[in-house]
């Protein structure tokens, strides 16, 4: 069955769970959600998952391309007449003598205006059948998990992705090994056939080759003549230095192969970065919290802090530093677009849970010299 006839029997909108007036963005979101849910790697115990995955991919291959979607909608709107012409399988004449008082030419224009129809120079009417258009391949999605250090430094890593790929058995030709597609004898490679119907003629997609212009006499046993199969494969992705958790890397042209000479789809790699036990991230700046003693905060000190790139840096803590104060170390953060963020060091004054007898004595002695006049004034005014 030619693919366009198959469209009459398949509701791709229902497969993706969207309405017929859904936007292209809504269609893409629905496809990505269903592809993740039915991915064979994600549902190894569900024998039906792979079939659903294929159906979702087939639906998106049609609805995801605006031109192919328009063709699909038009064929379903016209129904069987989109293939067989008027009134019968051969494109026979009209039944009935009148058309609601309208002009025959206007009626024909209304029926075929979206299908590329027009009037010939000799007064006859010709409907221009559509040859199979190149279709873009399926987009694929996967994830890569990185350590905090690898995300900062950048890394080349391998990952597995499952989706439509070129059939290894036939090299994507769809023909059995040792054979190749041949020019369709019915349409002589044009992809369409024309039937004269008195004052007008109808050009339909060739029923023998479905508009491709070529036929496969011996289909490949592995892919059934499609040239594509669902299979796992390994890709290498170069993760840029400084990549953030949740970022998406696009591998252009590494997705599913196109049909009828169309371009391949893309692979979208979502990055997951493992949290670090010491460092955090805020934009392109890295963060770290360091405890200091009461004496260090009161008297000041020099603090040696490790850096996420290895090594350490020394910062000066001035006397009278309050708990929660943040110090900025330039150029020790995450790289981004040729620049590097900073390291933000926040100090926290550590109050001991238990004190020795000597510590208690010294603190009591210090308390005798504390000036509480400012606090007493604020409380009195409150």
PEHUUR-V12433 format. One record per backbone hydrogen bond with DSSP energy under -0.5 kcal/mol. CO is the residue of the C=O (numbers start at 1). NH is the residue of the N-H. E is the energy in kcal/mol with one decimal. If there is no record, write none. Layout:
BEGIN
co:nh:e
CO:NH:E
CO:NH:E
END
This chain:
BEGIN
co:nh:e
2:5:-0.6
2:6:-1.9
3:7:-1.3
4:8:-0.6
5:8:-1.0
6:9:-1.2
6:10:-0.8
7:10:-0.5
10:12:-1.0
11:15:-1.7
12:16:-1.8
13:17:-0.9
13:18:-2.3
19:22:-1.6
23:27:-2.1
24:28:-2.2
25:29:-2.3
26:30:-2.3
27:31:-2.4
28:32:-2.5
29:33:-2.1
30:34:-2.3
31:35:-2.9
32:36:-2.0
33:37:-2.0
34:38:-2.2
36:39:-0.7
39:42:-1.1
39:43:-1.6
43:46:-1.5
45:47:-0.7
46:49:-1.4
48:52:-2.2
49:53:-2.7
50:54:-2.1
51:55:-2.3
52:56:-2.6
53:57:-2.1
54:58:-2.6
55:59:-2.4
56:60:-2.3
57:61:-2.0
58:62:-1.1
59:63:-2.9
60:64:-2.5
62:65:-0.6
64:66:-0.6
65:69:-2.9
66:70:-2.3
67:71:-2.1
68:72:-2.5
69:73:-2.9
70:74:-2.4
71:75:-2.5
72:76:-2.3
73:77:-2.0
74:78:-2.6
75:79:-1.8
78:81:-1.0
79:82:-2.0
80:83:-2.1
80:84:-2.4
81:85:-1.3
84:91:-0.9
88:91:-1.7
99:102:-1.5
103:107:-2.3
104:108:-2.4
105:109:-2.4
106:110:-2.4
107:111:-2.1
108:112:-2.5
109:113:-1.7
112:115:-0.9
112:117:-2.2
113:116:-0.7
116:128:-0.5
118:126:-2.6
120:123:-1.6
124:120:-3.1
125:201:-3.3
126:118:-2.4
126:128:-0.6
127:129:-0.9
127:203:-2.3
129:131:-0.5
135:259:-2.2
138:256:-2.8
140:268:-2.9
142:270:-2.6
144:272:-2.7
146:274:-2.9
147:151:-2.1
148:152:-1.5
149:153:-2.3
150:154:-2.5
151:242:-2.0
151:243:-1.1
155:157:-0.5
155:239:-3.2
157:237:-2.9
159:235:-3.0
161:233:-2.2
163:231:-2.3
165:229:-2.4
167:171:-1.4
167:172:-0.6
170:173:-1.2
174:220:-2.5
176:179:-2.4
182:215:-2.8
184:188:-1.4
184:189:-0.6
187:190:-1.5
191:206:-2.0
193:204:-2.5
195:202:-2.7
197:200:-1.5
199:125:-1.5
200:197:-3.2
201:127:-2.0
202:195:-2.9
202:204:-0.7
204:193:-2.6
206:210:-1.7
206:211:-0.6
209:212:-1.4
211:132:-1.1
213:184:-2.1
215:182:-2.6
215:217:-0.6
217:219:-0.5
218:176:-3.4
220:224:-1.7
223:226:-1.2
227:167:-2.2
229:165:-2.8
229:231:-0.6
231:163:-1.7
233:161:-2.5
235:159:-2.6
235:237:-0.5
237:157:-2.4
237:239:-0.8
238:240:-0.6
239:155:-1.5
240:243:-1.3
244:247:-1.8
247:271:-3.1
249:251:-0.6
249:269:-3.2
250:252:-0.9
251:254:-1.5
251:267:-1.8
256:265:-2.7
259:135:-2.9
259:262:-1.3
262:258:-0.6
263:137:-2.7
265:255:-2.5
266:140:-2.6
267:251:-3.4
267:269:-0.6
268:142:-2.1
268:270:-0.6
269:249:-3.2
270:144:-2.3
271:246:-3.1
272:146:-3.1
272:274:-0.5
279:276:-0.7
280:287:-1.8
282:285:-1.9
284:334:-2.4
285:282:-3.3
286:344:-3.4
287:280:-2.3
288:346:-2.7
290:348:-2.0
292:350:-3.5
293:297:-2.2
294:298:-2.4
295:299:-3.0
296:300:-2.0
297:320:-1.3
297:321:-1.9
301:303:-0.5
301:317:-3.5
303:305:-0.6
303:315:-2.7
305:313:-2.9
307:310:-1.7
311:307:-1.8
313:305:-3.3
315:303:-3.2
315:317:-0.6
316:318:-0.7
317:301:-2.2
318:321:-0.9
322:325:-1.5
325:347:-2.4
327:329:-0.5
327:345:-3.3
328:330:-0.6
329:332:-1.1
329:343:-2.6
334:341:-2.3
336:339:-1.9
339:336:-3.4
341:333:-2.6
342:286:-2.5
342:344:-0.6
343:329:-2.9
343:345:-0.7
344:288:-2.1
344:346:-0.6
345:327:-3.4
345:347:-0.5
346:290:-2.7
347:324:-3.4
348:292:-2.5
349:351:-0.5
350:294:-0.5
350:352:-0.6
356:360:-2.5
357:361:-2.1
358:362:-2.2
359:363:-2.5
360:364:-2.5
361:365:-2.0
362:366:-2.2
363:367:-2.6
364:368:-1.3
366:369:-1.6
367:370:-0.9
370:372:-0.8
372:376:-2.5
373:377:-2.2
374:378:-2.0
375:379:-2.3
376:380:-2.1
377:381:-2.0
378:382:-1.4
END
